[in-house]
Amino acid sequence: MSEDCKYVIRPAVEADVEALAAMRLRLQAHLQVGTPVVSPFSEEHIATLPEFYRNALAQNRYAVVSAAEGIDVPVAMLIARIEDVPGIVPRLYGRVDDVWVDPEHRRRGLCKRMMRAAVEYFRERGIEKMVLNWAPGNIEARETWTRMGFVPFHISGVAPLETISNAVEDKRESASL
């Protein structure tokens, strides 16, 4: 895999907001296919995505990175933000979210180049650690992130309430009634 120099890694700008929101929807659809328990976005949430990206662009604790062919519409994105978590050391850490590369632009080094930009953003702000999440069914993400040195440290689970209810139901108690 060689890095394709025709792509420009740059901070996202206001003109990219709609493209960023559209990429986030493609990411969500991808997550739902690979990990069916991932819930779809509500129409209300979808309507807020452009404003979310506008706000992220305006906040100093966010860096929204995009990759575009030349200066055209972005074909990849990544959000880097600083998290402040009192009670842990170090208290500040870098969080990476919403990483997406359109399928026809994958395997060209874009994710790696955007992560370099995120590392630089965090390094300039004295951040020592980065964290990100990936869905278990997102095999591309797992392979990419573990290759970069990320190690799983927290596992979350989800289940319908009825499934849990059935699993914890005391069968002996029900039989004696």
Backbone as a ProteinNet text record, in pm:
[ID]
protein_1_A
[PRIMARY]
MSEDCKYVIRPAVEADVEALAAMRLRLQAHLQVGTPVVSPFSEEHIATLPEFYRNALAQNRYAVVSAAEGIDVPVAMLIARIEDVPGIVPRLYGRVDDVWVDPEHRRRGLCKRMMRAAVEYFRERGIEKMVLNWAPGNIEARETWTRMGFVPFHISGVAPLETISNAVEDKRESASL
[TERTIARY]
85.3	0	89.3	83.5	159.9	65.1	120.2	37.8	19.4	-101.6	-136.3	-127.9	-33.7	-7.7	-114.9	-207.4	-310.2	-410.4	-404.2	-494.2	-430.1	-512.3	-468	-532.6	-451.6	-502.9	-505.7	-624.2	-639.6	-745.9	-743.3	-855.4	-984	-1090.4	-1219.8	-1260.2	-1341.5	-1390.5	-1542.1	-1602.2	-1748.5	-1808.4	-1743.6	-1796.7	-1801.5	-1732.3	-1729.1	-1840	-1912.7	-2007	-2105.1	-2167.3	-2264.9	-2197.9	-2078.5	-2004.9	-1965.9	-1927.3	-1893.2	-2015.2	-2129.6	-2252.8	-2289	-2273.5	-2304.6	-2209	-2080.6	-1985.8	-2020.1	-2065.5	-2102.8	-2219.9	-2313.3	-2425.5	-2377	-2279.5	-2224.7	-2151	-2081	-2014.1	-2117.6	-2226.1	-2328.9	-2388.4	-2416.4	-2470.4	-2370.8	-2243.6	-2138.6	-2134.3	-2144.3	-2142.6	-2261.6	-2377.6	-2498.3	-2490.5	-2424.5	-2409.8	-2316.7	-2203.7	-2104.7	-2142	-2217.3	-2256.4	-2404.6	-2491.1	-2635.4	-2698.2	-2635.5	-2693.7	-2671.9	-2591	-2573.5	-2705.4	-2755.9	-2885.4	-2871.8	-2974.5	-2973	-2994	-2952.1	-2976.7	-3123.5	-3178.1	-3313.8	-3310.1	-3423.9	-3433.2	-3394	-3431.5	-3395.7	-3245	-3177.2	-3031.5	-2964.6	-3015	-2959.6	-2967.7	-3078.5	-3095.9	-2995.6	-2943.6	-2848.7	-2703.5	-2674.6	-2535	-2463	-2522.8	-2449.9	-2414.8	-2505.7	-2478.1	-2369	-2368.7	-2263	-2126.3	-2114.2	-1985.4	-1950.3	-2049.6	-2023.9	-1966.6	-2029.4	-1981.8	-1843	-1818.6	-1686.8	-1579.4	-1610.8	-1514.7	-1484.5	-1583.1	-1567.6	-1500.4	-1493.1	-1438.5	-1289.9	-1219.4	-1075.1	-1032.6	-1119.1	-1078.4	-1102.4	-1148.8	-1173.2	-1082	-1038.6	-973.7	-1048.2	-1111.7	-1180.5	-1091.1	-1042	-947.8	-1021.2	-991.6	-1052.4	-944.5	-977.9	-890.2	-971.6	-915.2	-986.2	-891.3	-949.5	-870.7	-854.2	-734.2	-712.9	-787.4	-869.8	-946.3	-1095.9	-1130.9	-1270.8	-1334.9	-1453.5	-1530.6	-1450.7	-1451.4	-1377.4	-1425.8	-1331.2	-1361.1	-1327.2	-1277	-1242.3	-1247.7	-1265.7	-1269.4	-1225.6	-1193.6	-1155.7	-1177.6	-1229.2	-1241.4	-1143.2	-1062.2	-972.1	-1018.8	-1036.2	-1079.1	-1009.9	-998.4	-934.5	-1042.1	-1022.6	-1113.3	-1047.2	-1126.1	-1079.5	-1155.1	-1082.6	-1146	-1081.3	-1144	-1090.1	-1084.1	-980.4	-968	-878.5	-835.1	-739.1	-611.2	-504.1	-374.4	-322.1	-288.8	-307.2	-455	-489.7	-629.6	-679.4	-592.7	-629.5	-580.5	-664.6	-622.3	-689.3	-636	-690.9	-790.3	-902.1	-1003.9	-1021	-1024.6	-1048	-1184	-1266.4	-1401.1	-1427.8	-1536.3	-1591.8	-1489.1	-1409	-1310.2	-1379.8	-1368.2	-1430.7	-1347.9	-1331.2	-1271.9	-1369	-1414.9	-1506.2	-1440.3	-1518.7	-1460.9	-1371.7	-1408.2	-1327.2	-1194.1	-1174.2	-1049.7	-966.8	-1005.8	-933.3	-806	-720.7	-593.3	-497.6	-510.2	-422.5	-350	-356.3	-284.8	-357.4	-484	-555.8	-577.7	-618.7	-641.1	-509.9	-404.2	-273.1	-231.8	-253.2	-215.9	-304	-434.2	-520.6	-480.7	-443	-397.9	-268.2	-181	-60.1	-98.1	-199.5	-246.3	-304.1	-377.4	-433.7	-322.7	-223	-109.9	-41.9	-20.2	44.5	-42.3	-171.6	-265.1	-254.6	-257.1	-248.8	-110.7	-6.9	129	150.6	101.9	115.6	44.8	-49.7	-126.6	-86.5	23.8	76.6	3.8	-72.4	-146.8	-52.7	-63.3	26.3	-38.2	-171.2	-239.9	-359.1	-389	-507.5	-597.7	-726.2	-824.5	-922.7	-974.8	-1082.4	-1161.2	-1278.8	-1364.6	-1388.7	-1413.6	-1457.9	-1557.5	-1646.8	-1747.8	-1684	-1719.8	-1657.8	-1672.4	-1782.2	-1803.3	-1732.6	-1668.4	-1597.5	-1453.8	-1438.5	-1309.9	-1201.7	-1237.8	-1137.8	-1084	-1173.2	-1129.7	-1039.8	-1083	-1002.2	-861.6	-851.2	-720.2	-636.7	-700.5	-628.9	-579.2	-668.2	-631.1	-530.2	-544.3	-445.3	-309.9	-308.3	-182	-113.1	-191.6	-135.1	-96.5	-127.7	-86.7	-198.1	-320.7	-432	-461.4	-490.2	-520.4	-657.6	-746.9	-877.8	-860.7	-935.3	-925.7	-1062.6	-1167.1	-1301.2	-1399.3	-1484.2	-1583.7	-1721.5	-1805.3	-1943.8	-2033.3	-2145.5	-2240.7	-2378	-2460.7	-2597	-2686.6	-2806.5	-2904	-3043	-3141.6	-3279.6	-3317.5	-3395.7	-3437.7	-3504.5	-3585.1	-3654.4	-3555.3	-3446.8	-3344.2	-3282.6	-3251.9	-3192	-3292.9	-3416.3	-3521.4	-3535.5	-3535.9	-3547.3	-3427.4	-3310	-3188.6	-3182.1	-3239.2	-3229.3	-3354.5	-3453.7	-3576.9	-3545.6	-3595.8	-3574.7	-3676.1	-3632.2	-3721.2	-3783.2	-3708.5	-3762.3	-3876.7	-3859.1	-3961.8	-4088.8	-4074.6	-4189	-4260.4	-4185.6	-4245.6	-4327	-4288.3	-4359.6	-4484.7	-4502.9	-4622.1	-4739.1
-117.7	0	123.2	201.3	325.2	441.4	545.3	663.2	739.1	771.9	839.4	989.4	1054.9	1196.5	1289.3	1237.1	1325.6	1367.1	1303.1	1337.2	1441.1	1533.1	1637.2	1610.9	1600.4	1588.4	1729.3	1772.1	1911.8	1922.8	2034.2	2057.9	2073.9	2018.7	2038.1	2184.5	2229.3	2367.9	2366.4	2480.6	2494.4	2433.3	2450.3	2396.4	2243.6	2177.8	2031.7	1973	2056.2	2008	1904.6	1931.8	1836.4	1704.4	1711.6	1589.7	1511.3	1580.4	1513.2	1441	1508.6	1446.5	1323.9	1333.2	1220.4	1103.6	1133.2	1026.2	960.2	1040.1	981.9	885.7	918.3	827.3	699.2	710.5	590.6	504	569.3	496	421.3	487.4	422.9	302.6	316.6	205.1	88.8	119.5	17.4	-54.5	20.2	-39.4	-131.8	-90.7	-170.6	-302.4	-303.9	-427.8	-524	-473.2	-558.8	-599.2	-515.2	-539.8	-506.8	-603.3	-576.3	-514	-528	-466.2	-315.4	-261.5	-116	-56	37.2	98.1	201.6	213.9	319.3	455.8	559.2	695.9	730.5	809.9	861.3	973.9	1002.2	1114.5	1245.1	1259.8	1382	1395.3	1283.2	1288.7	1318.5	1255	1279.4	1427.6	1490.4	1633.4	1720.2	1671.3	1750.8	1733.5	1635.8	1608.5	1729.2	1800.6	1916.7	2018.6	2042.1	2137.4	2084.6	1954.1	1894.8	1922.8	1899	1921.8	2070.2	2154.9	2300.3	2339.1	2290.5	2321.6	2265.2	2143.1	2083.1	2167.6	2218.2	2302	2430.3	2479.8	2607.3	2592.7	2471.7	2452.3	2422.7	2481.4	2465.9	2325.7	2250.1	2117.4	2008.2	2046.5	1951.6	1982.6	1878.8	1893.9	1799	1851	1767.6	1763	1644.2	1625	1559.5	1603.7	1541	1513.1	1422.8	1391.7	1414	1488.4	1518	1500.4	1469	1466.6	1612.4	1662.7	1806.1	1885.3	1979.7	2060.4	2031.7	1921.3	1886.2	1837.4	1782.1	1729.5	1620.4	1619.3	1516.8	1375.3	1282.5	1141.5	1059.7	1127.9	1063	1167.4	1119	1212.1	1142.9	1225.6	1181.6	1299.6	1273.1	1377.9	1345.7	1442.2	1431.3	1534.2	1490.3	1584.7	1554.5	1655.1	1640.3	1613.1	1505.4	1467.9	1502.6	1556.1	1587.9	1496.8	1402.8	1306.8	1317.6	1394.5	1404.1	1266.2	1243.6	1116.9	1015.9	1041.5	951	1028.7	956	1016.1	951.5	1025.9	1170.7	1205.5	1321.7	1365.8	1394.4	1450.2	1481	1371	1332.1	1235.7	1269.3	1215.6	1239	1130.7	1171.3	1075.6	1094.4	982.8	984.3	919.8	987.5	939.7	957.5	896.2	918.3	903	798.1	774.5	702.5	760.5	702	733.9	633.6	651.4	586.5	663	606.4	483.9	376	249.1	260.2	342.9	352.1	425.2	479.8	551.9	480.8	360.6	285.5	223.7	180.8	114.9	209.9	338.5	439.9	522	478	546.4	665	685.4	803.5	798	683.4	672.5	698	638.4	656.8	804.5	869.7	1011.8	1099.4	1066.9	1144.3	1120.1	997	968.9	1042.9	1057.9	1138.8	1281.1	1335.7	1470.9	1475.4	1372.4	1367.2	1358.1	1274.1	1260.8	1396.6	1466.6	1598.4	1697.3	1696.5	1783.1	1757.3	1630.8	1597.4	1628.7	1596.5	1621.5	1770.6	1856	2001.5	2050.3	1971.4	2010.3	1932	1860.6	1788.9	1659.9	1607.5	1484	1364.6	1268.7	1152.6	1024.1	1014.4	890.8	922.6	827	837.4	718.7	740.4	633.9	643.1	530.2	526.2	399.2	393.4	276	218.8	87.6	27.6	-82.5	-106.9	-211.7	-346.5	-450.3	-581.3	-634.5	-602.9	-651.2	-570.8	-461.1	-376.6	-428.4	-530.5	-599.8	-507	-421.6	-328.1	-237	-188.6	-100.1	-175.1	-293.3	-370.5	-394	-434.6	-459.6	-332.4	-223.9	-95.9	-48.5	-47.5	9.4	-77.9	-209.2	-292.6	-283.2	-269.4	-251.9	-121.7	-20.4	107.3	105.3	-3.7	-15.3	-2	19.1	26.2	-113.8	-120.5	-246.2	-233.9	-331.2	-323.8	-324	-238.3	-235.5	-230	-214.4	-202.2	-264.4	-349.1	-410.4	-372.3	-323.1	-290.7	-394.6	-418.5	-512.2	-448.7	-503.4	-455	-575.5	-570.2	-677.9	-621.5	-676.2	-635.3	-672	-589.1	-612.1	-748.3	-788.5	-917.3	-1033.6	-1022.9	-1127	-1140.8	-1028.6	-1030	-1082.5	-1038.4	-1083.9	-1235.5	-1290.9	-1436.7	-1508.3	-1450.8	-1513.8	-1512.3	-1410.7	-1399.5	-1447.8	-1486	-1535.1	-1659.1	-1660.8	-1773.5	-1881.1	-1984.6	-2090.4	-2166	-2185	-2254.6	-2176.3	-2044.3	-1959.7	-1964.3	-1960	-1965.5	-2099.2	-2209.1	-2341.9	-2361.6	-2296.4	-2314.5	-2229.4	-2135.9	-2051.4	-2119.2
0	0	0	-103.9	-106.7	-83.7	-24.1	1.1	-129.1	-159.3	-283.5	-262.1	-328	-304.9	-361.2	-438.7	-492.1	-385	-267.2	-157	-66.7	-22.7	69.2	204.3	307.9	444.1	499.5	539.8	582.2	688.3	761.7	853.5	772.8	824.8	759.4	773.4	680.9	681.6	670.7	692.1	688.1	562	450	324	322.9	416.4	424.2	510.6	582.2	684.3	630.7	518.6	464.5	426.6	371.1	334.3	459.3	566.1	692	748	747.7	797.8	713.6	583.1	494.8	521.1	544.3	574.8	707.5	805	935.2	920	831.8	805.4	737.8	647.1	583.6	686.8	779.4	886.6	970.9	1006.9	1088.3	1016.2	888.8	810.9	807.7	792.4	792.7	927.2	1034.9	1168.3	1189.5	1140.5	1158.1	1082.2	967.5	890.4	963.6	1009.6	1075.4	1216.1	1283.8	1422.9	1434.5	1407.1	1399.2	1524.2	1641.3	1761	1765.6	1673.9	1667.2	1619.2	1696.3	1664	1553.8	1472	1370	1435.1	1365.8	1412.6	1390.3	1480.1	1462.1	1358.9	1300.4	1205.7	1274.2	1401.5	1476.1	1488.8	1518.6	1532.2	1397.9	1294.9	1160.7	1126.4	1162.6	1133.8	1209.1	1322.5	1402.1	1358.4	1272.2	1236	1175.5	1078.9	1026.1	1134.8	1227.3	1335.8	1429.1	1453.6	1535.5	1473.5	1342.3	1276.6	1270.1	1250.2	1255.7	1391.7	1497.6	1633.1	1657.3	1611.1	1629.2	1559.9	1441.5	1369.4	1446.2	1521	1591.6	1727.8	1782.2	1916	1911.8	2004.9	2011.3	2053.1	2120.9	2167.4	2063.4	1946	1837.3	1719	1652.4	1522.2	1429.7	1329.5	1232	1109.1	1079.1	970.2	854.4	735.8	619.1	515.3	427.1	315.3	189.3	98.2	-26	-142.9	-255.4	-377.7	-417.9	-406.3	-430.7	-326.1	-368.1	-273.3	-281.8	-346.3	-365	-236.4	-251	-138.6	-67.5	65.3	139.1	107.3	109.8	88	212.9	315.7	441.6	552.6	676.1	789.2	917.3	1013.9	1147.5	1240.3	1358.1	1459.8	1571.5	1607.2	1721.4	1823.9	1948.2	2051.3	2182.1	2262.6	2392	2496.1	2571	2679.1	2811.6	2903	3037.7	3133.7	3194.6	3284.3	3421.7	3511	3647.1	3711.2	3787.4	3858.7	3792	3668.2	3605.6	3576.8	3560.6	3530.4	3403.2	3301.1	3293.5	3276.3	3323.8	3323.7	3182.2	3098.6	2960.6	2867.7	2776	2674.8	2542.9	2436.1	2303.5	2267.1	2213.3	2166.9	2017.2	1946.7	1802.5	1777.5	1701.1	1668.2	1519.5	1475.6	1341.9	1230.1	1238.8	1133.4	1018.2	900.7	782.6	660	575.3	442.9	344.6	246.7	147.6	83.8	61.7	14.8	-108.3	-203.4	-325.7	-305	-184.3	-155.1	-47.6	-10.4	92.4	35.2	128.2	95.4	22.9	54.9	-5.8	100.7	225.1	332.3	393.5	359.6	409.7	560.7	611.2	755.8	830.7	783	846.1	844	733.3	723.1	811.3	820.6	910.5	1056.1	1089.5	1226.3	1257.5	1159.1	1180.9	1219.2	1149.6	1181.2	1322.5	1362.3	1498	1602.2	1576.6	1669.1	1687.1	1577.8	1585.6	1664.3	1637.8	1711.3	1861.3	1900.5	2042.7	2100.6	2026.3	2074	2103	2014.7	2033.9	2160.4	2210.8	2328.3	2453.1	2445.2	2560.5	2594.8	2503.3	2527	2512.8	2604.4	2604.8	2557.2	2564.1	2525.1	2436.6	2351.6	2265.4	2292.9	2275.9	2290.5	2175	2135.1	2036.4	2059.5	2001.8	2012.8	1874.2	1868.7	1744.1	1778.1	1685.8	1703.2	1672.1	1747.9	1727.2	1584.9	1518.5	1382.7	1276	1315.7	1219.4	1208	1128	1115.8	1061.9	965	909.8	1018.9	1104	1212.7	1310	1351.2	1446.5	1391.9	1266.2	1207.2	1198.8	1157.7	1145.2	1281	1379.3	1509.7	1583.3	1576.4	1645.4	1576.4	1445.7	1373.1	1416.4	1452.9	1497.7	1645.5	1716.8	1856	1958.5	1915.6	2010.7	2063.4	2191.7	2258.8	2323.8	2300	2366.4	2518.3	2586.8	2732.6	2799.5	2724.4	2781.4	2682.6	2732.2	2645.7	2696.8	2608.5	2641.5	2577.3	2639.6	2583.4	2573.9	2486.9	2470.4	2445.6	2501	2479.7	2501.7	2432	2458.4	2602.3	2665.9	2803.6	2819.5	2722.1	2730.4	2732.7	2657.7	2657.4	2795.7	2856.9	2991.3	3092.2	3079.4	3169.6	3165.2	3045.7	3031.9	3093.3	3079.6	3130.5	3282.4	3344	3489.9	3561.4	3485.3	3547.8	3630.9	3749.6	3839.4	3803.1	3732.8	3685.9	3802.6	3911.5	4028.8	4090.1	4097.4	4156.4	4072.2	3937.2	3847.5	3857.8	3874	3880.1	4008	4117.3	4243.5	4252.8	4162	4167.9	4113.3
[MASK]
+++++++++++++++++++++++++++++++++++++++++++++++++++++++++++++++++++++++++++++++++++++++++++++++++++++++++++++++++++++++++++++++++++++++++++++++++++++++++++++++++++++++++++++++++

